[in-house]
Amino acid sequence: MTTTRLAALGREEPPLLPLAQRLLGVAESGLPSMLLPGGEAFVFTMSGQQTPGGSWTLERRGTSTRYAAITVLGARFLPEDRQRAVLGGHTAQEFAGLLVESLPAVTNLGDAALIAWAAADTEHPKLSDALARVDALDEEGRPQYTVEAAWVLSALAAARDTADVERRFHAARDRLLKARIGDIPLFPHATGPGLVPGYRAHVSCFADQTYPLQALARAHASDDRGGDPEALAAAEACAARICELQGDGGQWWWHYDARTGGVVEGYPVYSVHQHAMAPTALFDLTDAGGSDFGAAIRKGLRWMTDVPELAAADDESMIRDELGVTWRKVYRGDPKKAVRAARGLGTRFAPGLRLKPLDRVYRPRSVDRECRPYEFGWMLHAWQGGRI
């Protein structure tokens, strides 16, 4: 089925349309293998294992409630028969119902928020149960990790039309806006002190930017009384900054300094950021009335097949059609993430410190051969959303 987002991609850069369609095909072919027997739970990760002959097989590891909820958020845009194909015979609404039923055992705020968001987006009749669980886990005045706080706001924005969530909605919206440091457009890793050790409290990640900007854009779009200009402006400023910092090869960098708005350490570069998380957040912002960040989206998508870090590895590809996966990331391979640790600590005392010799010693030439369900959930959300 055609979507406005795929149609725009075909108009603006026709060679990229087959790439997006290829990736969507990989997502739909790969998700069924990520379901555990019984079809009611998704794995945490699929780990690539190389055989003596040099080929690759996949091993299921762990389970993840949040990854299942994100998969529902993306799969709901598919026609019903294809929803059932990727969700073990369930529709998106039915699978959201399974997640709602699991809520009494859910103790993580982010997991509960994603379930509530999925219930709202699929119009599940037990949405109120999901919202009640979010409310019970979201202790008023307590700092939260920024990603989870953003998911709370997105869930409440999605529920505004059908449930009375106004008090909680405005508290969640204000919490995100107040989390920023001064006039810096980027978001920190937590909404307040106490969750992150002091030596790295200034370091935030790419997810700490995309999920808040998406949530604030959705908050603006959910307001039928003229929108929320402050929320939209904050989302716009964050998006503009991460696009300004985007790598020459389309890389969405990983760690930022929330005090200065600069990059602390670029690697790893994650496939999910390139093909899914950046697109879905920036598309949602544009749909809410923000600027068109299509050029940055396309630049990031190109990285999936034109990976500068792997230019010398002729047989390496981030997309493995035959396995139904995209490999998770390109990274430095440094022991115990030494470069990130050194730059995180160094920039604590000297903002902007680069320690450039580390780039020569630890070059980003390693590939993490894993794939997780949420990567495909957000991919479907990004490119199957915006239907004509």
C-alpha positions, 0 to 999 in steps of 0.5 A: 500500500502506498503511503505519503511518506514513501510517495514523497521519498520516491519523488525526492530521491527515486533511487531510495524508494526501492531501498525503503521497500526492501527494508520494509520487506525485511521487517515483515519477513523477519518479525515472525521469527522473533515471536516466541512459541505461542505467538504471544511474546517477542524476543529481546534480540536475535543474535547472529551466529556464524557456522563453520561454513561461514554462513549465519544463523539466528538465535533467539535471546530473552523476551521484551515487553517494550519491544512487543509494544513498539512492534504493535505501534508499527504493525497497526499500519499494516492491512489486517492480514499482514498484521496477523502475519507478523503478530502470531495470528493476532491483529494489532489491537488483539496483541495490544490486549495481550499486553494490557492483560500483562500489566499487573506484572509490569513494573517499568514505567516505560513498558507501561507507557508503551502498552498504553500508547499501543492501546490508545492507537489501536482503540483497545477497550481496556485503555483505561486499565493501561492508563491506570498502570502508568499513573500508578508507576509514574510517581509525581515529582520523581525524576524519570529517564527522559526516554520513558518520560517521553513515552508517557507523554506520547501515550497520553497525547494518543489517549486525549480523545478518548480518556480524561488525561488532561492533568497527567498530560500537562504534567508530563508535557511540562516535565519534558520541557523543564528537563532541558538545561538553559536554552540548549535545544537537546535533552538530558538523559534524565528529567532531574538529578539522582538517576545518572552518576554525576560524572556522566550526567551531562551525557545524553543519547540519540534516543533522548532526543528523538523520543522527546521531540516526537512526544512534544510534536504529538502533544502539539498535534493533539491539542484541538484548541490551537495547538501548543506552540511551545511544545512544537518549538522545542521539538523543532529546535531539537530536530534542527540541532541533531540534523545540524550535527548529522555526520557527512555519511548520514550518521545519526550520532549516539552521545551528546552533551546536554549542556552545550548541544555538541557531540560527545562520541558518535559511535556506535551508529545504529541501524535503527536510528538510520532507517526507523527512529530518526524517520519516525520522529522527524515525520511525526514532527512534520505531520504536526506542523513542523519543518520538513526534515526529509533531506536529513531522513534521506541522508540517514537512510542512504547509510544503510547501503553506503556505510563509509565505516565499512567501505573496505569490507567488500562482503559486509552488508548491514541488510541481510535479506535472507535472514530477515534482519538488519545488523544492529550497529557499527562500533569501534570494538574498543574494550569496555567502551573505552572511547565513550568512557574517556570522552564522557569523563573528559567532557565533564570537565572540558566541554568539547574535548575530543581526544582525537588520537582515540579515533585513530586507535579505535576505528569504527569497523566492527559490526554488531550482528544482532537485530531486535523487534523494536527496530522493525516496529519503528520502521513500520511506524516510520514508513507505513504511517502517513497513508494516502 
